[in-house]
Amino acid sequence: MNKTTTLNIQELKEKDISLLTKWACEENFSPGIGDLSIYRNTDRQGIWIGFVDNIPIGCICGIKYNQSYGFIGMFIVIKEFRGKGYGLCLWKHALSYLQDLSCIGLEAAPNRIKDYEKWGFKYSSETTRWILKSRDTINNIRTEFNDSSIRLLTGDSIPEYIVQNYDANKEQTPRPHFLSDWLHHPAGTVLALIDDNSQCLGFGRIRPCLMTDRKGWRIGPLIANSTEIAQYLLSLLVNKHQGHVLIDSPGLNLLAKPLLVKLGFKEYSNTFRMYKGYQPKIELVDVYGLASLELG
């Protein structure tokens, strides 16, 4: 009998969020505190957990951001159940759920690119995860922006519609529901620069995360009109929180790497953005940090 026939796939329940967070931590995903709850609120039908004989053994997300774009992530099968076809069953389930969308994205580990190509996914760009351990360099960066026409706002003082409009013009697809939850989550800090014309010039969020050996911080999104603004926001976010800091930069922004190296970040790992369907037209050139590596 095909062992995958014994896999029972169910929509994620709130009581299982802590288990998936634990799995993500063990896989060195460094999940942000509260991330999975936001993913679930974005698409309550788009996160699944697989059971064998009532034992949870794996999970996958296939989140629909809107009517045209979805993203696959959090694809995990615990080690003792790998090689039995359960991962393929989860994968097919997510693809089936997203099949009507014109574009599906994912982040592929280097050794999985050829596997995803067989399913119609095409390489787009490299994504780099960076880590900051030493504050010696970034602590010397100025944290003042000498322009009286620009205001630094934080938290609930930031007009959400301004950031939503800004994000929609910088990211590859509008994501209003996701971004609203992301901006208002109580964990971490959100900063934005707004000019006198009520235009956003950049914004960023830092949140606590669970690393395999410690608690740390993840920055994302970090979107800015210039490297100067990105540096200013990044230094403020980092200086507000002690501990190791992670940020995931898209390879399509050629200015991100020099900035992060300048501030003392070191390369930590690499994945590869891939798409099935049309390739998004927006090129992420102003995105210095992705909101979530797991879900784009």
Phi, psi and omega per residue, in radians:
M1 nan 2.416 3.087
N2 -1.161 2.103 -3.039
K3 -1.108 -0.422 -3.138
T4 -1.161 -0.343 3.133
T5 -1.174 -0.291 -3.136
T6 -1.593 0.003 -3.127
L7 -1.457 2.159 3.115
N8 -1.811 1.944 -3.088
I9 -1.723 2.182 -3.107
Q10 -2.225 2.658 3.010
E11 -1.136 2.511 -3.105
L12 -1.097 2.306 3.036
K13 -1.771 2.711 -3.080
E14 -0.999 -0.619 -3.101
K15 -1.155 -0.316 -3.116
D16 -1.666 -0.049 -3.093
I17 -1.066 -0.717 -3.125
S18 -1.123 -0.590 3.115
L19 -1.175 -0.793 3.125
L20 -1.139 -0.616 3.075
T21 -1.109 -0.700 3.094
K22 -1.100 -0.787 3.100
W23 -1.048 -0.776 -3.126
A24 -1.077 -0.667 3.103
C25 -1.143 -0.755 -3.133
E26 -1.136 -0.496 3.107
E27 -1.495 0.095 3.129
N28 1.174 0.523 3.036
F29 -1.349 -0.334 -3.080
S30 0.936 1.061 -3.075
P31 -1.117 2.466 3.071
G32 -1.319 2.567 3.087
I33 -1.103 2.148 3.126
G34 1.545 -0.082 -3.067
D35 -1.043 -0.828 -3.052
L36 -1.119 -0.609 3.093
S37 -1.113 -0.647 3.104
I38 -1.210 -0.727 3.083
Y39 -0.997 -0.767 -3.097
R40 -1.152 -0.675 3.111
N41 -1.197 -0.524 3.132
T42 -1.180 -0.702 3.130
D43 -2.651 1.701 -3.055
R44 -1.179 -0.281 3.103
Q45 -1.726 0.061 -2.954
G46 -1.859 0.242 3.047
I47 -2.274 2.264 -3.071
W48 -2.253 2.669 3.073
I49 -2.237 2.370 -3.100
G50 -1.751 2.417 -3.123
F51 -2.125 2.432 2.966
V52 -2.103 2.034 -3.073
D53 0.922 0.759 3.111
N54 1.199 0.203 3.089
I55 -1.782 2.164 3.098
P56 -1.221 2.207 -3.050
I57 -2.206 -0.140 -3.120
G58 -3.066 2.989 -3.100
C59 -2.697 2.887 3.037
I60 -2.798 2.604 3.038
C61 -1.978 2.458 2.982
G62 -2.415 1.414 -2.962
I63 -1.519 2.239 3.011
K64 -1.578 1.940 3.087
Y65 -1.343 -0.582 3.116
N66 -2.820 -2.879 -3.039
Q67 -1.342 -0.102 -3.103
S68 -2.174 -0.255 -2.985
Y69 -2.333 2.351 3.054
G70 -2.435 2.939 -3.079
F71 -2.499 2.398 3.122
I72 -1.839 2.332 3.117
G73 -2.849 -3.002 -3.134
M74 0.887 0.716 -3.096
F75 -1.566 1.812 -3.030
I76 -2.384 2.336 2.866
V77 -2.182 2.212 -3.087
I78 -1.137 2.619 -2.858
K79 -0.950 -0.755 -3.047
E80 -1.229 -0.144 3.127
F81 -1.984 0.190 3.118
R82 -1.393 2.754 3.117
G83 1.346 0.244 -3.107
K84 -2.012 0.054 3.125
G85 1.630 -0.041 -3.104
Y86 -1.216 -0.651 3.115
G87 -1.088 -0.727 3.123
L88 -1.094 -0.660 3.125
C89 -1.132 -0.771 3.084
L90 -1.094 -0.769 -3.127
W91 -1.025 -0.842 3.134
K92 -1.100 -0.612 3.133
H93 -1.118 -0.780 3.140
A94 -1.159 -0.773 3.138
L95 -1.087 -0.692 3.122
S96 -1.098 -0.694 3.134
Y97 -1.130 -0.576 -3.062
L98 -1.721 0.087 -2.939
Q99 -1.091 -0.416 -3.106
D100 -1.478 -0.082 -3.111
L101 -1.462 2.601 -3.119
S102 -1.418 -0.248 3.111
C103 -2.590 2.321 3.051
I104 -2.208 2.262 3.114
G105 -1.946 2.822 3.016
L106 -2.809 2.873 2.993
E107 -1.917 2.140 -3.066
A108 -1.825 2.382 2.954
A109 -1.164 2.653 -3.072
P110 -0.935 -0.615 -3.087
N111 -1.477 0.074 -3.115
R112 -1.992 -0.008 -3.066
I113 -1.024 -0.829 -3.108
K114 -1.125 -0.594 3.103
D115 -1.089 -0.791 -3.107
Y116 -1.260 -0.519 3.087
E117 -1.071 -0.552 3.131
K118 -1.155 -0.352 -3.138
W119 -1.761 0.197 3.040
G120 1.658 0.124 3.108
F121 -1.489 2.497 -3.117
K122 -2.126 2.500 3.137
Y123 -1.103 2.402 3.064
S124 -2.031 -0.939 -3.083
S125 -2.899 2.888 3.100
E126 -1.570 2.463 3.053
T127 -2.002 2.343 -3.104
T128 -2.016 2.262 2.973
R129 -1.623 2.253 -3.129
W130 -1.979 2.635 3.093
I131 -2.260 2.424 3.062
L132 -1.962 2.057 3.113
K133 -1.902 -0.710 -3.123
S134 -1.754 2.355 -3.137
R135 -1.691 0.110 -3.010
D136 -1.005 -0.726 -3.095
T137 -1.395 -0.878 -3.021
I138 -1.211 -0.441 3.107
N139 -1.164 -0.330 -3.137
N140 -1.631 0.019 3.116
I141 -1.394 2.369 -3.120
R142 -1.142 2.506 -3.134
T143 -2.068 0.694 3.029
E144 -2.262 2.504 3.112
F145 -2.051 1.896 -2.986
N146 -1.477 1.233 3.082
D147 -2.626 1.894 -3.046
S148 -1.166 -0.262 -3.128
S149 -1.507 -0.036 -3.080
I150 -2.044 2.298 -3.140
R151 -1.922 2.446 2.998
L152 -1.677 2.080 3.139
L153 -2.015 2.694 -3.126
T154 -2.386 2.601 3.003
G155 0.987 -2.352 -3.050
D156 -1.244 -0.141 3.080
S157 -1.365 -0.151 3.140
I158 -1.445 2.122 3.068
P159 -1.126 2.013 -3.027
E160 -1.062 -0.676 -3.066
Y161 -1.094 -0.539 3.131
I162 -1.177 -0.781 3.136
V163 -1.205 -0.676 3.117
Q164 -1.042 -0.800 3.133
N165 -1.105 -0.717 3.134
Y166 -1.108 -0.852 -3.112
D167 -1.063 -0.708 -3.108
A168 -1.095 -0.465 3.137
N169 -1.585 -0.150 -3.096
K170 -1.936 -0.571 -3.133
E171 -1.550 2.998 -3.012
Q172 -1.415 -0.247 3.093
T173 -2.791 2.502 3.086
P174 -1.055 2.515 -3.108
R175 -2.539 0.999 -2.981
P176 -1.055 -0.760 -3.108
H177 -1.128 -0.863 3.123
F178 -1.022 -0.848 -3.050
L179 -1.152 -0.635 3.120
S180 -1.061 -0.837 3.097
D181 -1.102 -0.681 -3.093
W182 -1.114 -0.755 -3.091
L183 -1.239 -0.565 -3.018
H184 -1.740 0.051 3.118
H185 -1.158 2.381 -3.040
P186 -1.203 -0.329 -3.129
A187 -1.372 2.202 3.044
G188 1.606 -2.804 -3.030
T189 -2.417 2.440 3.037
V190 -2.072 2.317 3.095
L191 -2.209 2.566 3.087
A192 -2.549 2.535 3.026
L193 -1.819 2.141 -3.099
I194 -2.162 2.351 -3.132
D195 -1.630 -3.129 -3.078
D196 -1.155 -0.316 3.106
N197 -1.615 0.233 -3.115
S198 1.040 0.618 3.055
Q199 -1.824 2.373 3.096
C200 -1.398 2.336 3.108
L201 -1.829 -0.219 3.134
G202 2.932 2.666 3.061
F203 -2.689 2.798 3.136
G204 -2.751 2.759 3.097
R205 -2.332 2.443 2.989
I206 -2.096 2.441 -3.107
R207 -2.462 2.679 3.091
P208 -1.219 2.566 3.116
C209 -2.404 2.895 -3.123
L210 -1.897 1.870 3.045
M211 -1.568 2.918 -3.046
T212 -1.112 -0.520 -3.068
D213 -2.101 0.069 -3.086
R214 -2.989 2.957 2.939
K215 -1.538 2.481 3.125
G216 -2.477 -2.706 -3.099
W217 -2.404 2.564 3.026
R218 -2.164 2.365 3.079
I219 -1.801 2.275 3.090
G220 2.843 2.357 -0.016
P221 -1.335 2.803 2.908
L222 -2.310 1.899 -3.083
I223 -2.224 2.324 -3.053
A224 -2.653 2.632 -3.138
N225 -1.304 -0.281 -3.116
S226 -2.685 2.852 3.091
T227 -1.165 -0.544 3.116
E228 -1.085 -0.778 3.126
I229 -1.190 -0.721 3.116
A230 -1.065 -0.758 3.129
Q231 -1.100 -0.729 -3.133
Y232 -1.094 -0.882 -3.139
L233 -1.124 -0.739 -3.117
L234 -1.085 -0.773 -3.131
S235 -1.137 -0.675 3.103
L236 -1.135 -0.784 -3.130
L237 -1.098 -0.763 -3.121
V238 -1.165 -0.754 -3.063
N239 -1.220 -0.254 3.102
K240 -1.438 -0.215 -3.008
H241 -2.437 2.310 -3.128
Q242 -1.624 2.583 3.132
G243 2.048 3.076 3.125
H244 -1.152 2.505 -3.099
V245 -2.192 2.318 3.092
L246 -1.957 2.555 3.015
I247 -2.585 2.459 -3.114
D248 -1.922 1.989 -3.073
S249 -1.854 2.369 3.096
P250 -1.343 2.442 -3.124
G251 -1.150 -0.308 -3.137
L252 -1.258 -0.295 3.022
N253 -1.667 1.736 -3.058
L254 -1.256 -0.208 -3.133
L255 -1.553 -0.232 -3.062
A256 -1.188 -0.810 -3.078
K257 -1.046 -0.891 3.133
P258 -1.024 -0.644 3.140
L259 -1.156 -0.820 -3.087
L260 -1.167 -0.675 3.069
V261 -1.096 -0.750 3.123
K262 -1.015 -0.637 -3.074
L263 -1.523 -0.018 3.052
G264 1.781 0.088 3.084
F265 -1.293 2.599 3.094
K266 -2.092 2.547 3.079
E267 -1.088 2.369 -3.065
Y268 -2.012 -0.772 3.114
S269 -2.862 2.962 -3.118
N270 -2.372 2.467 2.972
T271 -2.304 3.114 -3.058
F272 -2.336 2.131 3.108
R273 -1.268 2.279 3.131
M274 -2.317 2.650 3.132
Y275 -2.329 2.557 2.974
K276 -1.997 2.179 -3.041
G277 1.812 -2.643 -3.091
Y278 -1.255 2.599 3.079
Q279 -1.499 2.189 -3.140
P280 -0.962 2.512 -3.059
K281 -1.403 -0.587 -3.138
I282 -1.256 2.329 -2.921
E283 -1.790 0.186 3.043
L284 1.080 0.432 -3.049
V285 -1.222 -0.320 3.104
D286 -1.839 0.098 3.132
V287 -1.648 1.995 3.140
Y288 -1.693 -0.381 3.101
G289 -2.550 2.202 3.090
L290 -1.244 2.584 3.127
A291 -1.066 -0.817 -3.052
S292 -2.676 2.082 3.121
L293 -1.104 -0.602 -3.105
E294 -1.155 -0.585 -3.080
L295 -2.325 0.603 3.002
G296 1.367 nan nan
